[in-house]
Structures are given as C-alpha cells and as structure tokens.
Amino acid sequence: MEKRIAVVSAILDNPTKMQFEFNKIVSDYKQIVKGRMGIPFQDEDVSVVSITVVGTVDEINSLTGKLGSIKDVIIKTSISKKKL
C-alpha cells in the first residue's frame, strides 16, 4: 500500500492520568513514528503533543483511533495528499 506523511496533534487534559496509556500506544506504532514533540503546560495541567508519522492510511487511522479513545485526549490529524 502507498504511504503518506501525517501529523497527529494531541491535547491531553490532565496528562498525568493517561500519559502511560498514551505513550504505550505511540510506542506500539514506533515503526511509523518519525518524530515527536511534547510541550507540557504544568500550571494548566495540559500537555500538547505533535507526532509526525509515515505510514499507510490504515496504519495512521489505527493509531489515531486508539489515541482518540483515551478519555480526556483530543486528536486531530492532517494527512498529506501526496503518496510516497
């Protein structure tokens, strides 16, 4: 299947409660993860995470679906139109 580049944006409300589960899911997809940046907002008890991935649309959707199923996690994804 054709691969695409995507950026997965995540906002974690109260990250200390779900960061283990979030990190475990991202680790399960390490074969498609190319980069990750996290910014903690400690005073607000929020974390913002950006993950760059290269994979098939099915792999990207699987990752984002699992991350989006975590309580208090908001996921938005941008997938390039260009096929690799």
KOLRO-315852 format. One record per residue (C-alpha): chain; x, y negated, z. Coordinates in Angstrom, 3 decimals. Layout:
REM KOLRO-315852
<lodren unit="A" east="X" north="Y" up="Z"/>
...
This chain:
REM KOLRO-315852
<lodren unit="A" east="0.000" north="0.000" up="0.000"/>
<lodren unit="A" east="1.008" north="-3.579" up="-0.528"/>
<lodren unit="A" east="2.374" north="-5.541" up="2.384"/>
<lodren unit="A" east="1.681" north="-9.128" up="3.333"/>
<lodren unit="A" east="3.108" north="-11.674" up="5.708"/>
<lodren unit="A" east="0.833" north="-12.811" up="8.513"/>
<lodren unit="A" east="0.916" north="-14.988" up="11.603"/>
<lodren unit="A" east="-1.059" north="-13.837" up="14.615"/>
<lodren unit="A" east="-1.872" north="-16.596" up="17.100"/>
<lodren unit="A" east="-2.938" north="-15.647" up="20.601"/>
<lodren unit="A" east="-4.117" north="-17.657" up="23.578"/>
<lodren unit="A" east="-4.038" north="-15.773" up="26.859"/>
<lodren unit="A" east="-6.186" north="-17.221" up="29.626"/>
<lodren unit="A" east="-4.849" north="-16.053" up="32.990"/>
<lodren unit="A" east="-1.937" north="-14.193" up="31.346"/>
<lodren unit="A" east="-0.616" north="-12.506" up="34.478"/>
<lodren unit="A" east="-3.684" north="-10.235" up="34.489"/>
<lodren unit="A" east="-3.337" north="-8.962" up="30.920"/>
<lodren unit="A" east="0.231" north="-9.560" up="29.804"/>
<lodren unit="A" east="1.263" north="-5.918" up="30.390"/>
<lodren unit="A" east="-1.551" north="-4.644" up="28.159"/>
<lodren unit="A" east="-0.863" north="-7.360" up="25.556"/>
<lodren unit="A" east="2.864" north="-6.591" up="25.465"/>
<lodren unit="A" east="2.215" north="-2.846" up="25.276"/>
<lodren unit="A" east="0.035" north="-3.262" up="22.176"/>
<lodren unit="A" east="2.583" north="-5.557" up="20.493"/>
<lodren unit="A" east="5.306" north="-3.021" up="21.302"/>
<lodren unit="A" east="3.214" north="-0.262" up="19.703"/>
<lodren unit="A" east="3.379" north="-2.259" up="16.438"/>
<lodren unit="A" east="7.090" north="-3.082" up="16.606"/>
<lodren unit="A" east="7.581" north="-1.640" up="13.114"/>
<lodren unit="A" east="5.690" north="-4.597" up="11.589"/>
<lodren unit="A" east="6.617" north="-7.345" up="14.086"/>
<lodren unit="A" east="9.331" north="-9.616" up="12.687"/>
<lodren unit="A" east="9.270" north="-12.438" up="15.231"/>
<lodren unit="A" east="7.531" north="-13.602" up="18.357"/>
<lodren unit="A" east="7.387" north="-16.855" up="20.280"/>
<lodren unit="A" east="5.601" north="-17.403" up="23.558"/>
<lodren unit="A" east="5.008" north="-20.644" up="25.397"/>
<lodren unit="A" east="3.764" north="-20.460" up="28.982"/>
<lodren unit="A" east="1.644" north="-23.271" up="30.366"/>
<lodren unit="A" east="2.081" north="-22.344" up="34.016"/>
<lodren unit="A" east="0.154" north="-25.246" up="35.503"/>
<lodren unit="A" east="-2.860" north="-24.395" up="33.334"/>
<lodren unit="A" east="-2.442" north="-20.589" up="33.734"/>
<lodren unit="A" east="-2.437" north="-20.139" up="29.960"/>
<lodren unit="A" east="0.100" north="-18.679" up="27.508"/>
<lodren unit="A" east="0.275" north="-19.281" up="23.765"/>
<lodren unit="A" east="1.903" north="-16.583" up="21.636"/>
<lodren unit="A" east="2.717" north="-16.599" up="17.927"/>
<lodren unit="A" east="3.680" north="-13.318" up="16.248"/>
<lodren unit="A" east="4.938" north="-13.038" up="12.661"/>
<lodren unit="A" east="4.280" north="-9.669" up="11.052"/>
<lodren unit="A" east="4.868" north="-7.975" up="7.696"/>
<lodren unit="A" east="2.566" north="-5.049" up="7.031"/>
<lodren unit="A" east="-0.433" north="-3.767" up="5.184"/>
<lodren unit="A" east="-3.764" north="-5.475" up="5.757"/>
<lodren unit="A" east="-4.914" north="-2.344" up="7.612"/>
<lodren unit="A" east="-1.903" north="-2.490" up="9.979"/>
<lodren unit="A" east="-2.397" north="-6.205" up="10.620"/>
<lodren unit="A" east="-6.122" north="-5.747" up="11.256"/>
<lodren unit="A" east="-5.448" north="-2.835" up="13.587"/>
<lodren unit="A" east="-3.031" north="-4.919" up="15.659"/>
<lodren unit="A" east="-5.301" north="-7.947" up="15.838"/>
<lodren unit="A" east="-8.346" north="-5.823" up="16.621"/>
<lodren unit="A" east="-6.640" north="-4.245" up="19.611"/>
<lodren unit="A" east="-5.280" north="-7.557" up="20.861"/>
<lodren unit="A" east="-8.672" north="-9.214" up="20.412"/>
<lodren unit="A" east="-10.364" north="-6.545" up="22.504"/>
<lodren unit="A" east="-8.433" north="-7.618" up="25.606"/>
<lodren unit="A" east="-10.529" north="-9.714" up="27.981"/>
<lodren unit="A" east="-9.564" north="-13.417" up="28.018"/>
<lodren unit="A" east="-7.413" north="-13.143" up="24.871"/>
<lodren unit="A" east="-8.315" north="-15.231" up="21.809"/>
<lodren unit="A" east="-6.795" north="-14.125" up="18.484"/>
<lodren unit="A" east="-6.646" north="-15.933" up="15.135"/>
<lodren unit="A" east="-4.757" north="-14.562" up="12.147"/>
<lodren unit="A" east="-3.549" north="-16.090" up="8.896"/>
<lodren unit="A" east="-2.611" north="-13.605" up="6.159"/>
<lodren unit="A" east="-0.749" north="-14.705" up="3.046"/>
<lodren unit="A" east="-2.395" north="-14.135" up="-0.315"/>
<lodren unit="A" east="0.953" north="-13.150" up="-1.814"/>
<lodren unit="A" east="1.538" north="-9.399" up="-1.949"/>
<lodren unit="A" east="5.031" north="-8.143" up="-1.231"/>
